[in-house]
Amino acid sequence: MPDNASQPLQQVVIVGGGTAGWLAACRLAAATTLSVTLVESPDVPTIGVGEGTWPTMRRTLAAIGIDEADFLLACDAAFKQGSTFDGWVTGAADDRYHHPFTAPAEGAPRDLVAAWQAQGGAFADAVGVQARIAERALAPRQRAMPGYAGALNYAYHLDAAKLAVLLRDHAVRRLGVRHVCDHVDTVVRDAGGAVSAVHTRAHGAMAGDLFLDCTGHAALLIGGAMAVPFVDRSDVLFNDRALAVQVPVEPASPVASTTLATAHRAGWIWDIGLPTRRGVGCVYASAFIDDDAAAALLTDHLRRTMPERELPPFRRLAFRSGHRARFFDGNVVAIGLSAGFLEPLEASAIVTIELALDHLVANLPPTRAALAPAAARFNAAFRYRWDRIVEFLKLHYVLSRREEPYWRAHRNPATVPPRLAELIDAWRHQPPSDADFADREEVFPAASYQHVLYGMGFPPPPGAALRTDPQAEARLRGQVAERERVLAAALPTHRAYLDALALSPDRTAP
């Protein structure tokens, strides 16, 4: 064991900014006594298109001390109550289902499925109210509620570039993070293989005990210096391109509070509403469609809602779905895109940053000697999580009945992870339940699988296996109907909430 094995960890160096880097800086500075330095190249632009979050972001922002209203104003943000999927099953005009964030009404999975079967209609509408509240363009909370509290579970749509600026300013001004704007030209490793410093052009060496790689796809530390292999998952998830654009909205227009995901013949289109603009993008697989055809699909989508307006140029992004074989190697932890990226379906990019930081803060190794066991636990936890995300995303494609070559290829059994195939087979006999997902902190709960399965027309288990008390079914219907009535009367429209916040005399964006 090295002579300095008992040395406490004191210096953390974060290489790279953007959402990953500055979120890491804020979390570590707010939760630990470590000295935090962030080195950010002035020459490397951030990706800046990750505009959807999970409800976990509320907890993260509260933990680092950012006021919710200040965040909403600074990031041109809006509420997200889940996702809406158009055209994923057959492509027909009425092909739509919802994946809301609020958990279904109380009850065992078998009881909920039986109640839905007895009632008919959409699964999300039978077991909860959030899909209908979102369809009414209502906000999930009232202005008088405490920050980060809601009548319904919610996340955010936001401007990712503005989020990085907000986090940077908060980290430097409020949390004491040292910001070095310089280019890293060399990564220095010690005799044992650990990183001892990063050398910058103008500021020289930046020494540290723990290094966080937030350099995005470049993976300067984890992939470069530490040479950790990349695990390609494109054999399961085919998409490898995206065209992105931002378009304005009319000032008084409704603000959508779900991410709209519209399937097309070789991928899907995201449509995210903010108070002043929409972020729209076409995700596709280059093996099934070329860039020009994808651009035509995105243009057609935009023309349906803004036929007269001139469209800005599209930004083209290329990516590989996959992740590192290890995420914590030696004294280097990959956070964000350096750890991996899976296509943007279900907005898993930012939440993987949050989960990694939660784990790191909760299990921070106190000394260099503790790095190896901490890394082993981290790697086991996050390989499990990346595998579960891959499976959940694949589920959306496996269940489709569309007949274009892209969709047929997704149903090829050779492209379906074995564990997912086993679960689908089991769900023919019983609904998804907590028994299928045993980890203490699952990425997607059983309810999320239920919404996708039954939203996409997967046949529920035979009725004989789902007998429930008719009175219990009636109570569920009554609870859902009453909850919708109360919320519809009490909640403001999404647009009214955000406009009132912007005009509030006691609020200014930081």
MITI-944242 format. One record per residue (C-alpha): x, y, z. Coordinates in steps of 0.5 Angstrom, whole numbers, plus 500, padded with zeros to 3 digits. Each point is the difference from the previous one (the first is absolute). Layout:
N
R   xx   yy   zz
R    X    Y    Z
...
This chain:
510
R   xx   yy   zz
R  500  500  500
R  503  507  498
R  503  504  506
R  494  505  499
R  495  495  501
R  497  503  506
R  500  507  498
R  493  503  500
R  497  503  494
R  500  507  500
R  501  503  493
R  495  498  494
R  501  502  493
R  494  500  495
R  502  501  493
R  495  502  495
R  494  505  502
R  493  500  497
R  494  496  504
R  504  495  502
R  506  504  502
R  497  505  504
R  495  496  503
R  505  495  503
R  504  507  502
R  493  502  504
R  499  493  503
R  507  499  503
R  501  507  502
R  493  500  504
R  500  493  503
R  508  500  502
R  506  503  502
R  504  499  494
R  504  505  496
R  496  500  494
R  504  503  493
R  496  499  493
R  505  501  494
R  496  502  494
R  503  501  493
R  498  507  497
R  500  496  493
R  495  494  501
R  493  502  499
R  495  496  504
R  495  495  497
R  494  504  503
R  494  496  497
R  498  496  507
R  494  504  501
R  496  495  504
R  501  498  507
R  497  495  505
R  496  502  507
R  507  498  503
R  502  507  498
R  496  503  505
R  504  497  506
R  506  502  497
R  499  507  499
R  497  500  507
R  506  497  502
R  505  505  497
R  496  506  503
R  497  503  493
R  493  503  501
R  495  496  496
R  497  507  497
R  507  503  499
R  502  493  496
R  493  501  496
R  502  507  498
R  507  499  498
R  499  494  496
R  494  502  496
R  497  493  503
R  494  497  500
R  496  494  504
R  501  493  497
R  495  495  502
R  502  494  496
R  500  498  493
R  495  500  494
R  501  494  495
R  497  501  493
R  500  495  495
R  504  495  503
R  496  494  500
R  497  500  493
R  501  507  497
R  492  502  500
R  497  506  501
R  498  498  507
R  506  497  502
R  502  503  507
R  501  498  507
R  503  504  506
R  506  498  505
R  498  505  506
R  505  501  506
R  495  499  505
R  499  493  503
R  494  497  498
R  494  500  506
R  501  495  506
R  499  493  498
R  504  493  499
R  502  500  492
R  495  494  499
R  494  505  503
R  502  506  496
R  500  496  493
R  494  496  502
R  496  507  501
R  503  503  494
R  497  494  496
R  494  501  503
R  499  507  499
R  504  500  493
R  503  506  496
R  507  502  501
R  504  497  506
R  503  506  502
R  493  503  501
R  497  494  504
R  506  500  505
R  501  508  501
R  499  507  498
R  506  503  498
R  500  498  492
R  493  504  500
R  503  506  504
R  505  500  495
R  496  500  494
R  496  506  503
R  507  504  500
R  499  501  508
R  506  501  504
R  502  494  506
R  500  505  505
R  497  507  503
R  504  506  501
R  499  500  507
R  503  494  501
R  507  499  503
R  506  499  495
R  500  493  497
R  494  498  503
R  494  498  496
R  493  497  499
R  503  496  495
R  507  497  499
R  504  504  495
R  507  501  497
R  502  506  495
R  501  502  493
R  506  505  499
R  505  504  496
R  506  495  502
R  505  506  498
R  497  504  505
R  500  495  505
R  507  499  500
R  501  508  501
R  495  500  506
R  504  494  503
R  507  503  498
R  498  507  503
R  497  496  507
R  506  496  500
R  505  506  500
R  496  505  504
R  497  496  505
R  503  494  501
R  508  502  499
R  502  495  494
R  506  503  497
R  499  501  492
R  506  499  495
R  498  502  493
R  506  496  497
R  501  495  495
R  503  493  503
R  506  498  495
R  503  494  505
R  497  495  505
R  506  498  505
R  500  493  503
R  504  498  506
R  504  493  500
R  494  497  503
R  495  502  494
R  496  505  503
R  499  507  498
R  504  505  504
R  499  506  496
R  497  503  493
R  505  505  497
R  497  506  497
R  503  505  495
R  499  506  504
R  500  498  507
R  504  494  500
R  499  494  504
R  493  499  504
R  502  495  505
R  494  496  504
R  499  493  503
R  493  499  497
R  499  502  492
R  493  500  497
R  500  499  493
R  494  505  497
R  503  501  493
R  495  497  496
R  500  495  495
R  508  502  499
R  501  496  507
R  507  503  501
R  501  497  507
R  496  493  500
R  501  498  493
R  506  504  498
R  505  500  506
R  497  494  504
R  498  496  493
R  494  497  503
R  496  497  494
R  493  502  497
R  495  495  500
R  496  501  493
R  492  499  501
R  498  501  493
R  499  493  499
R  494  501  504
R  498  508  499
R  501  502  493
R  499  507  500
R  507  504  499
R  498  507  497
R  496  506  502
R  498  506  497
R  498  506  505
R  497  507  499
R  497  505  504
R  494  504  498
R  496  505  503
R  493  500  503
R  494  505  500
R  500  504  507
R  493  497  502
R  500  493  497
R  499  494  505
R  507  497  503
R  500  493  499
R  502  496  507
R  502  494  497
R  506  498  495
R  496  498  493
R  504  494  497
R  497  499  493
R  502  494  497
R  502  500  492
R  502  494  495
R  507  500  503
R  500  503  507
R  497  506  503
R  499  507  501
R  500  504  507
R  496  506  501
R  502  504  507
R  496  506  502
R  503  506  504
R  497  507  501
R  503  503  494
R  502  495  496
R  500  492  498
R  505  496  499
R  499  495  495
R  505  494  497
R  499  494  495
R  504  494  503
R  501  494  495
R  505  494  498
R  504  502  494
R  500  493  498
R  493  501  498
R  499  507  498
R  505  505  497
R  501  507  503
R  496  504  495
R  494  495  501
R  500  501  507
R  500  508  499
R  494  499  496
R  496  497  505
R  502  505  505
R  498  505  496
R  493  497  499
R  500  500  507
R  501  507  501
R  496  502  494
R  494  497  504
R  500  505  505
R  504  506  497
R  498  500  492
R  502  507  499
R  506  501  504
R  507  500  497
R  504  494  503
R  507  501  503
R  505  495  498
R  500  493  503
R  506  498  505
R  503  493  498
R  502  495  506
R  503  494  499
R  501  495  506
R  501  493  502
R  495  496  505
R  505  497  505
R  504  501  507
R  507  499  503
R  501  493  502
R  502  503  507
R  498  507  502
R  504  501  506
R  508  498  499
R  505  501  505
R  499  507  502
R  496  503  494
R  492  500  500
R  497  501  493
R  493  504  501
R  496  502  494
R  501  498  493
R  507  498  501
R  497  494  504
R  495  498  494
R  494  503  496
R  494  496  498
R  495  503  495
R  496  506  503
R  494  496  501
R  497  501  507
R  505  505  502
R  505  496  504
R  506  504  498
R  500  505  506
R  497  495  505
R  506  496  499
R  504  506  502
R  496  501  506
R  500  492  502
R  508  500  500
R  500  506  504
R  496  498  505
R  503  493  501
R  507  504  500
R  498  504  505
R  497  495  504
R  506  495  500
R  506  505  499
R  506  496  502
R  504  504  506
R  507  498  498
R  503  497  494
R  500  493  503
R  493  501  499
R  500  501  493
R  500  493  497
R  494  497  504
R  496  507  499
R  501  499  492
R  498  492  500
R  493  502  504
R  499  506  495
R  502  496  494
R  495  494  502
R  495  505  501
R  500  504  494
R  501  494  495
R  494  498  503
R  496  506  499
R  503  501  493
R  497  493  498
R  493  502  503
R  500  506  496
R  502  496  493
R  495  495  502
R  494  506  501
R  502  504  494
R  500  493  496
R  493  498  502
R  497  506  497
R  502  497  493
R  499  493  501
R  493  501  502
R  498  504  493
R  496  497  495
R  503  505  494
R  502  496  494
R  506  505  497
R  507  496  500
R  502  504  506
R  495  498  505
R  500  493  497
R  507  500  502
R  499  502  507
R  495  494  501
R  506  495  498
R  501  496  506
R  507  500  499
R  500  507  501
R  496  500  507
R  504  499  506
R  499  493  503
R  497  503  507
R  495  504  497
R  498  494  495
R  499  496  507
R  496  506  503
R  495  501  494
R  499  493  500
R  498  500  508
R  496  506  499
R  495  496  495
R  498  496  507
R  501  506  505
R  500  507  500
R  507  504  501
R  501  501  507
R  506  501  505
R  502  493  501
R  502  501  493
R  505  506  502
R  504  498  506
R  505  505  501
R  499  505  505
R  500  506  495
R  498  498  494
R  500  505  494
R  493  498  497
R  495  498  505
R  495  494  498
R  495  506  499
R  504  502  494
R  500  493  497
R  492  500  501
R  499  506  496
R  504  499  494
R  498  492  500
R  492  502  501
R  501  507  496
R  503  496  494
R  494  494  500
R  504  495  503
R  495  495  502
R  498  500  508
R  501  493  503
R  493  495  500
R  494  503  504
R  500  494  504
R  507  502  503
R  497  507  502
R  494  499  503
R  499  506  505
R  494  502  505
R  495  504  495
R  500  505  506
R  507  501  500
R  500  502  492
R  494  505  502
R  504  503  505
R  506  501  495
R  496  503  495
R  497  505  505
R  506  502  503
R  503  501  493
R  494  504  498
R  500  504  506
R  507  502  500
R  500  502  493
R  494  505  502
R  503  503  506
R  507  501  496
R  496  503  494
R  497  505  504
R  506  502  504
R  506  500  495
R  502  506  496
R  501  499  492
R  508  499  499
R  500  506  496
R  497  504  505
R  504  497  506
R  507  502  496
R  497  507  498
R  498  502  507
R  507  498  502
R  504  504  495
R  496  506  502
R  500  499  507
R  503  507  503
R  504  496  505
R  504  495  495
R  505  502  496
R  505  495  496
R  506  499  504
